[in-house]
Amino acid sequence: MDNQLNLEVFEAATETVAKVTKETKLIFSEYLSSASGGKIYLKPENMQFTGSYKLRGAYYKISTLTQAERERGLISASAGNHAQGVAYAAGQYGAKSIIVMPTTTPLIKVNRTKGLGAEVILAGDIYEESCKQAMELAADKGYTFIHPFDDLDVAAGQGTLMMEIYKELPLVDYVLVPIGGGGLACGVAALAKLLNPKIRIIGVEPAGANCVQASIKAGKVVAIESANTIADGAAVRESGAVIFPYLKKYLDDVVTVEDWELVAAFLDMVENHKMIVENAGLLAVAAIKHIAAKGKRIAAILSGGNMDVITMSSVVQQGLIIRDRIFSVSVLLPDKPGELTRVSEVIATKNGNVIKLEHNQFVSINRSAAVELRITMEAYGTEHKKEIIAALEQGGYKPKVVRTNM
């Protein structure tokens, strides 16, 4: 491990990247601060040009290339955000760009990448397969390959956002940084330790794609069996060999969060901060509950906001279910007039709002003895849900909570 990521490099990267990025000012979160006992500041890279921090690394990397390297054409692999960063940055230099994206990439990310001038090739089901294809094309066609994370110039560009955090919040105690392959974490951690070694840098990975955590534990880069997570921007099976020594040296800890925690965090961002943040971008927010935040100044990096509407609607629905804002119960009642009205009245007395009813007359051979009514309703949260269920029980019913299918 050499001293390639030094202060001079980060200063140069910061000056270069400032030409195409906007400084995403920290946002103090009253909601998260109150909930955690710390002082939580959000670094909203979801508001960055192209919708994520990836533009920083892509532009700085391309700036370091020779004119001949740029003229050969630039190729990379990405699930979306790096793709848009390379496409935009390449356009600034008048260079051709080709992006290999997994076949599972949301259409909005494919179209945005094309809209920025890139040629898109869909190949492979996961990032690693797309990356292999991109490297083969680079070797075959003579393109200049730009790795999305395993490159120190890319990492230096990503680390420029740490310069902005430090300028605004020099007394920051913790920085929570999302990890996919580790390029952002590498740049942020390396610069933070140069600025103030006491700043603790905590990497955050999805529990189903914890390649950096597994590698640090093993003391070397290892590939995990699968990258199974809703955080598609962080679904990486193996970190980079070039950046790993920096991750191992400078990260103070790596924590993991479950997918359901990302769903809950999405709801928090929408309702309390009026911001759209993609699943991978929510890793730092979801991790706040996993650290000793009380009394600490914490910067949580929101790494991106590129989420398609279909995914967004699904996440919102699941978030409401997780928070007991929507739930379903099954009750058995005699098949006779007035029973449905009576059940509705019980729910209404507790201000429950029925949004869906399913009536199954064939739950029993003896219909007069019992038919099933499945009721999906809105509530204010867990306590309100309990009140509604208790009222149904007091009304002589035996409500059974069942899986909600919207």
N, C-alpha and C positions, 0 to 999 in steps of 0.2 A: 504493500500500500504506500503510494507516494503522497506528495503534498500538492496534488493537482487542484484540490478544492481548497484554495487559500483565499484570504480576504481580497486580494487583488482581482482574482477571477470573479468573485461575487460582485465586486464593485463594477467591473466591466460589464458583467451580465445585467446588472440592475440598470446601468445607463443605456444599454442596448435595448433591453426588453421594454423600457419606458416609452420607446417610439411607437409601439403597437398595442400596449396594454393600458388599462386604466387602473389607478391605485384604488383598490377596493377597501375603503375605510372600515375599520372595526365597528361593529354594532354591539353596544352593551345590551345584554338580555336580562331584563328585569325578571322575566318568568323563570329562566333557568338558574339565575342567581338565587332567587328566593327558594327554589326547590332544592338546590344543592348546598347552600350556605357559603358558596364561593362568589367571586366576581367573574362572571362568564362573559367573554367577548367573542363574537362570531366574526370570522374572516370570510366574507361572502364572495368567494370566487365563482359561485353560481351566477353572479352578476357580471362576470368578466366577459369581454368580447369572445365570441364562440361558445360562451356558457360554461367555461371551466378554466382551470389554471394551466391546462396543457399547452396553450398558446405560448406561454413563457418559455418552456423548454424547447419547443419546436423552433421558435423564432431565433433563440440564441444559438441553437445548434446550427441552423442554416446560415447564420451570420458568420460562423467560424469556417465554413466551407470555402474552397476556392471557387472561382468563377467556372472553371472546367468541371468541377464536381457538381455544381448546380446545373450546368448545361446538359449533363448526361441524363438528367431527370432524377427526381427523388421518389423513393418508394418506402413505404412503411406498412405496418400492420396495426390494427386497432379495432376495439369494439365500439368506438365512436368519438370520444373526446380528443384523443391524440390525433385521430384522423382529421378532425376539423381544424385542429391547431396546425398540423403540417400543411393542409390544403390552403389555409389562410396565409400562413407564413411564406409558403412557396409562391403564392400569388404576389406578395409584396416584392419578391425578388425576380418576378417574371419567369419562374421555373416551372416546369411540368411536374405534376405530382400524381402518383399512383398509390392507392390505398387498398390493401387486402383486408377485408372485413369478414368476420364469421357470418355464416349463413343465417344465424339466429339474431343478428343485429336488428334492433327496431328500425322500421322503415323511415322514421323521422330523422334518425342519425345518418342513414344512407343518403337520403335526399339532401340534407344539409351539407354533407361532405361534397356531394356532386355540385351543389349550388355554389360552393366556394371554389369551384374550378377543377376539382380532382377527378381522375378516372377511378372508379370503384370496381374492384373485383371481389365477388363474394365467394369465399372458399374456406372450407373447414367448419366444423361445428363449434369449436372453441378457439380461443385466442392463439394457443400454442400451434395449432394446425395452420392458422392463417399466417402466423409469423414465419413458419417454415416455408410456406409457399412464397411469401414476399422475399425471403432470403435467396430462394432458388431463382426467382425471377431477376433479382439484382445480379446474381452471378451470371445468369444466362444472357441478360440484355445489357449489362453494364451500368444499370441504375445505381445511384448512391443510396445506400440503405440507412435509414434513420430509425434507430431502436427507440421504442416508446418509453423505456425506463433504464435499460442497462447501458448507460452512456453518461460519462461524467459531465460533458457539456450540457446535455439535456437536464441532468440533475442540478447543475449550476443555475440554469435558467429557471427551473421550478423553485429553487431556493430563494429567488428574489422576493417572493412573497413574505419570507421571514424577515427580510430587510425592512419591509413595510410594517410588519407587526412590531418589530423592535423600535422603529422610529416613533410609532404611536404609543406603544406600551413598553417602555424600557425596563420596567420593574416586573414584567411578566414572570410568573413562577413555573407554569406548565404550558406546553403547547401540545395539543392533541392533533395528530396528523394521520389522515387515512392512508392505508397501504393497500396497493394492488400488487404491482411488481416491486415497488420500493423506491422509484426515482424521486418522487416528491419527498418522502421521508428522508432519503439520503441527503438531498440538498438542504432541506430545512434543518435537519439535525446538525449537519456539518457547519453551516453558517451560525446557527444558534450557539454552538459551543465556542466558536471563534469570538462571537460578540460577548458572551457571558457564560462560562462553563457551568454556572449554577442553575441555568435554565434547564428544567427537566423536559425531555422530549419523549412523549409517549405515543408509540405507533398503535394504530387500531386496525384490526383486520376482521373480516367476517369469520365467524366460527367455522363455516364450511369451506373456507379458502385461506387458511392460516399458514401460507408457505414461508413467510419470513419468521414467524414465531417458531415453526418447526425447524427451520434452518439454524436459527440462533441457538436453539436447544441442542442441535446436533453438532454445532461448531463448524458447519460447512453448508454449502447450498444443497438442499435436498428437494426433490419433487414430491409433492403430496399426491395421493391417489386421484383425487378429483377436486374440482373447484365448484362446489354446489352451493350457490347463494343467489338471492334476488339482486344483490349488488353487482350487476353485470360489469360495471367499470372496474371492479376489484376481483373479478373471477380469474385469478392467475394461479397456476399450479406450481410455478417455480420462479424464484427471484433471480436477479442477475448476478453473475460471478464478478463483474467489474465493480458493482456498487455494494456488494455484500460486506466487504471489510469495513466500509464506512457505517453501514447499518449496525453491524456487530459492535463497533467501537463507540458510536455516538448515541444510539437509542438507549434510553434509560430503562424502558420497559415496553413490552408489546402486550396489549390486551385484545380480547376478542369479544364480539357481540353477536347475538343470535339474530336471525332474520326478523323475528317478530318484534325485536327491539327497534329495528330500522323502521318498521311499519308504524310503530307508536311515535317514533321521532318525526316521521313525515307529518303525522297529524299535528304534532306540537308546532312544527315550523309553519304549517299552513294556517292554523287557528290563532297562534300567539305571535307570529312574526310576519304573517302574510307573504311568505316566501316559498317558492317551489325549489326543492332541493332533491336531486336524484338519490337513489338508495345508497350508492357508494359514497356520495357526498355527505350522507348522514352519519357515517361511522363515528366521527368525532363527537357529535352530539349525543349519540346513544352511549358512548363510553363514559360520559360524565358521571353516571351512577356507579361506575366501576372503580373510581379513584377517590382518594381522600381529598375532596374538593373544598371542604370547609376552610374559610379564611384565605384561600389562594386566589391569585389572579390567573385566570386561565383563558388562553386563546384557543378556540376550536375552529379548525379549518373546514369550511363548507366547500368541498373541492369541485363540485359541479352541479348544474341544474338542468341537464338535458334529459328530460323524461317524456316519453310519449304519452298521449292522453289515455290510451287504453290501459297502460300500466298504472298511470296515476289513479284512474277510477277504481281499479282493483285494489290498490294500496289503501286508498281512502276507505273503501268498504271494509277491508280487513282490519284497519285501524279502529273503526267504529265498533266492530265486533270485539276486538281485543280489549277495548276500554269499556265494554258493557254498555255502549251507547245504542247498540242494536243487539237484540237477542230474541231467541225463539223458545217457546214452550209448547208442550203437547199436553192437552187435557182430554179426559174421557167424559162424555156427558150423554144422557139419554137423548134419543132421536125424537124429540117432540117440540112443538112450537114454544118459543119464548126462551129457550136455553141459551141461544146465541146472544140474545139481548141481555140476559142476566150476566153472562160472562163479560160482555162489553161494559156493562155498568160498573162491575167490580174494578176493571182496569181503569175506567174513566175516573173513579173516585180517587185514584192515586196518580192521576195525570199522566198515565201511560198513553202513548200514541200508537194505535194499531196501524201498521203499514202493509200487512199482508195476512190473508187468512187462507188456510187449506183445510177442506172438509173431507174426511175419509169415512165413508159409510161402511166400508168393508173390513174394518179392523176387527170386527167380531161377527160371528154367525148370527147372534141375537142382536139385531140393530136397535131394538127397543131398550136393550140393556146398556149399550154403549156404542157411540161413534167417536172418532178421534177428530179433535180440532187442533190444528197447529197454528199458533199465533206468533207472528213476527212483529215486534214493536220497538219503538224508540224509548230510550230512558236517558236520564242525565248522567248516569254512571252506575258504578257497582252498588252503592247504597240504595239508590232509587230502584234498581232492578230487584234487590232483596225485598224492598217494601211492596212492590207489585206482586212478587211471588208469595209473600206472606199473606197479602190480601186475598189472593186466589185460594190459598189453603184455608183461610178463615171462612171463605165463602162455600166451603164444602168440596172444593176440587182438589185434585192431587196433581199439581203441575209438575211436569218433568222437563227440565231444560234439555233441548236438543240442538243439534248442529244447525246453524243458520245458513240457508241457501237462498241467496238473493237472485 
